[in-house]
Amino acid sequence: MKTVMKFLFATLIVGGVMAGSNPASADFTLCNKFKQPIYASYAYHNGNDWVSEGWYEVRPQQCTILVEGNLANRYYYIYAESADEQTFWGGEFDFCIHEPNAFTIVGDDQCNTGFFEVDTQNYSDWTHDLTP
């Protein structure tokens, strides 16, 4: 009887742990380590064209998911600006944005906003911090 009770107890413990665990989320997450809200956009290659999307508000000390699910690309490109438009995160890769409205733009012809490159190293999920 003790053996059966130990088996049932072990089964309940393991079952409870498994039922309480969530599958790992695979996303591209952007975190704001700055003192004020930021507005971010990102760009990627969809297999045929370059695509840029925005705006994503990220509150101070919070994170938001830019890409849901397993990442299809190794490289993503980010451009962000602070709510007061005094601080910018950008780089040397030009893509298009549309201010102030939400946008999805296919193509990168005649684009002049510099995004910086994020190398996800082919991981299926990635978190990137924007710091001051």
C-alpha positions in Angstrom: 0.0 0.0 0.0 2.9 2.4 0.8 4.4 1.8 -2.6 1.0 2.6 -4.3 0.6 5.8 -2.2 4.2 6.9 -3.1 3.5 6.3 -6.8 0.2 8.2 -6.7 1.9 11.1 -4.8 4.8 11.2 -7.3 2.3 11.1 -10.2 0.3 14.0 -8.7 3.4 16.1 -8.1 4.8 15.5 -11.7 1.4 16.0 -13.2 0.9 19.2 -11.3 4.2 20.6 -12.4 3.6 19.7 -16.1 0.0 21.1 -16.0 1.3 24.3 -14.5 4.1 24.9 -16.9 3.7 26.9 -20.1 5.3 26.2 -23.3 8.2 28.5 -24.1 7.2 31.5 -26.2 9.2 32.2 -29.3 9.0 35.9 -30.2 11.0 39.0 -31.0 10.5 41.2 -27.9 11.7 44.8 -27.6 12.2 46.2 -24.1 12.4 49.8 -23.1 15.1 50.6 -20.5 14.7 54.3 -21.1 13.0 56.8 -18.7 10.1 57.6 -21.0 7.9 55.9 -23.6 9.4 55.0 -26.9 7.8 54.4 -30.3 9.5 51.7 -32.3 9.4 50.3 -35.8 11.1 47.3 -37.3 12.0 45.9 -40.7 12.6 42.5 -42.1 12.8 40.6 -45.4 9.7 38.5 -46.1 11.4 36.3 -48.7 10.5 38.6 -51.6 10.6 42.2 -50.4 11.8 44.3 -47.5 8.9 45.3 -45.1 8.9 47.9 -42.4 6.2 48.1 -39.7 5.4 50.5 -36.9 4.6 52.1 -34.5 4.8 50.1 -31.3 4.6 52.0 -28.0 6.9 50.6 -25.3 6.4 52.0 -21.9 9.4 52.6 -19.6 10.7 49.4 -18.1 8.2 47.4 -20.1 8.5 45.1 -23.2 6.4 44.5 -26.2 6.4 41.7 -28.8 7.2 42.9 -32.3 7.2 39.5 -34.0 5.0 36.7 -32.6 6.1 33.1 -33.0 9.3 31.5 -34.2 11.5 34.0 -36.0 11.8 33.4 -39.7 14.8 35.7 -40.2 18.3 36.0 -38.6 18.4 39.8 -39.0 15.8 42.3 -38.0 16.2 46.1 -38.1 15.0 48.6 -35.5 14.3 52.3 -35.5 12.8 54.0 -32.4 12.4 57.4 -30.9 11.4 58.7 -27.5 8.0 60.3 -26.9 9.6 63.8 -26.7 11.5 63.1 -30.0 14.8 64.0 -28.3 16.3 60.5 -28.3 16.6 58.2 -31.3 17.8 54.7 -31.8 18.8 54.1 -35.4 21.6 53.0 -37.7 22.9 52.7 -41.3 20.2 50.5 -42.9 17.6 52.7 -44.6 13.9 51.7 -44.5 10.7 53.7 -44.8 8.5 54.9 -41.9 5.3 56.9 -41.8 4.7 59.4 -39.1 2.6 59.6 -37.0 0.3 56.8 -38.2 0.7 53.0 -37.9 2.2 51.6 -41.1 3.3 48.5 -43.0 5.4 49.5 -46.0 6.5 46.9 -48.6 9.8 47.9 -50.3 12.7 50.1 -49.4 13.1 52.3 -52.4 13.6 56.0 -51.6 13.6 55.3 -47.9 15.9 57.4 -45.7 15.3 56.5 -42.1 18.3 54.7 -40.6 17.5 51.4 -38.7 20.1 49.4 -36.8 20.6 45.7 -37.3 19.8 43.1 -34.7 21.5 39.7 -35.3 19.3 37.0 -33.6 21.9 34.4 -34.4 19.1 32.2 -35.9 17.5 31.7 -32.5 13.7 31.1 -32.6 13.2 33.9 -30.1 15.0 37.1 -29.1 14.8 39.9 -26.7 16.5 43.3 -27.4 16.8 46.1 -24.8 16.8 49.7 -25.9 19.0 51.6 -23.4 19.7 55.3 -23.1 
